[in-house]
Amino acid sequence: MPPHEHNEQCKEVFALLSEYLNVELPPEACQEIEAHIAGCSPCIEFAESLRRTVELCRRYQPTELPAPLGRQARAQLLEAYQRMLGSRSKLS
């Protein structure tokens, strides 16, 4: 089998894949994507990878949220940010 070259149809499939996976496209568009994917192994792999990624993201639930920054940490961040801005203005 010759190496696959991504053509315009592959680019269109990539651009619409999220909408396709979320069932947000009209049936005709879904059929066109399915027909293309059926004969394009790189697009099959990409679609499956995206499908798994979306599923993992939907199932992910953090067990613990980070604590808010304390006053001292905020002050240090603000000071560092201001130093960074000051060093940029000196370079201009």
Sequence and secondary structure as in RCSB ss.txt:
>XXXX:A:sequence
MPPHEHNEQCKEVFALLSEYLNVELPPEACQEIEAHIAGCSPCIEFAESLRRTVELCRRYQPTELPAPLGRQARA
QLLEAYQRMLGSRSKLS
>XXXX:A:secstr
       HHHHHHHHHHHHHHTT S HHHHHHHHHHHHT HHHHHHHHHHHHHHHHHHH   S       HHHHH
HHHHHHHHHHHHHHHH 
